Amino acid sequence: MAWACPTAALLALLQVIWQVIMHGHCSFRAKTKTQNFCRNEYNVTGLCNRSSCPLANSHYATIREEAGRCYLYMKTIERAHTPKHMWQKIRLRRQYAQALEQLDEHLAYWPKFLVHKNKQRLTKITQYLMRMRRLQLKVRPKLRPAPRRKEKQLKRKEAKAETAAQLDQAIEKELLARLQVGTYGDIYNFPQRQYEAALQQEEVVDEEAERAAEEAAEAEMEVEEYVEGDEEEEEEEEEEEVGYYATNTVLHRAAC
């Protein structure tokens, strides 16, 4: 589409629009400390300035990406009376070189600034589409968000379960202690599982105590047997010494 030179009245109108946007309020402007940005989806650079503003220019062109395909949007003053059909949509080819040829064809007589910025935008969009395809081919773990409300509910349930378990253990210990003391006499109404588990624990404790007592008794018997054998050996040695001295005495007297 050929470039139509705007008239003086149109330039004055566009200048008024830009003055209102610049010094007044614009819903698309995002202010920062260093620079102002534009959130309009048709802005080709993303900056808030006179040459990049799609509202303050009668002829404008930009590139947008939809579902993995690039489209060239062009606005001319001839379609300004129909806002619904103001933007002409042209589908670009997937091949980067062929898409550049299409841009050169459709923006042949447009300002060099718009042509250059549209080519830059096409390059950026093509690059991030290629990265998206490469990432899709890679196997990556899926990250699923965990709602905070469910996490809080799980934590509360865990805390209640721990408290209930501690309470059950305390009640079980207290009942077993009363059972051993005989507080309830001969009438018991304990849960069968806990009662059997407690009986098994008591049996294990009793068996260990019996084994320890038997081992201690065996050790004492060994010590006693060892001590008795030593006493008998000492008595035999004393008798042998007494007999030896008596024999020596008799022989000495006979010699005299």
Buried (B, 14 or more C-beta within 10 A) or exposed (E): BEEEEBEEEBEEBBEEBBEEBBEEEBEBBEEEEEEEBBEBEBBBBEBBBEBBBBBBBBBBBBBBBEEEEBBBBBBBBEBEEEEEEBBBEBEBEEEBEEBBEBBEEBBEEBBEEBBEBBBEBBEEBBEEBEEEEEEEEEEEEEEEEEEEEEEEEEEEEEEEEEEEEEEEEEEBEEBBEEBEEEEEEEEEEBEEEBBEEBEEEEEEEEEEEEEEEEEEEEEEEEEEEEEEEEEEEEEEEEEEEEEEEEEEEEEEEEEE
